[in-house]
Amino acid sequence: MPVEVSIELPSRPQPPVESAAYFVIAETLANVTKHSGANRGSLRLWQADGALRAQIRDNGRGGADPEGGSGLRGLQRRLAAFDGTLDISSPPGGPTLVTMELPCE
């Protein structure tokens, strides 16, 4: 599936933040390919206001729900360990938007 990528970072994040972000982004994109039925997606990664932020979108069928299984909840818990958040907007019929925010210096 093609994914349009936009990265706007002044420098690399600290290794623990970079690792957490990589894992969450990789797992989210894997979920898109496995479950969404999407034929395209996008990833935007940037830093603003002391946080590393990412938005992952797809044009799939929607319906992603953290309460429906352990995968998305696990990603939320991983980010919470860094005082980060993972928000999911995925109405039935789509599209899905996953927004990650991780505090960083």
ZIJO-V989201 format. One record per pair of residues at least 24 apart in sequence whose ideal C-beta (glycine too) atoms are under 7 Angstrom apart, sorted by the first residue. I is the first residue (numbers start at 1). GAP is how many residues later the second one is. Records with the same first field share a line. If there is no record, write none. Layout:
BEGIN
I=GAP + GAP
END
This chain:
BEGIN
1=32 + 37 + 38 + 39 + 40
2=38
3=26 + 38 + 39 + 40
4=38
5=38
6=38
7=38
8=38
9=36 + 37 + 38
10=37
13=39 + 91
14=90
17=35 + 65 + 85 + 87
20=58 + 59 + 62 + 82
21=31 + 33 + 79 + 81
23=55
24=51 + 54 + 55 + 62 + 76
25=29 + 31
27=48
28=28 + 47 + 70
29=27
31=40
32=26 + 28
36=24 + 25 + 60
37=24
47=57
50=53 + 54 + 55
51=50 + 51 + 52 + 53
52=50 + 52
53=47 + 48
54=46
55=42 + 44
56=42
57=38 + 39 + 40
58=37 + 38
59=35 + 36
60=34 + 35 + 36
61=32 + 33
62=28 + 29 + 30 + 31 + 32 + 33 + 34
63=27 + 29
64=24 + 26 + 32
END
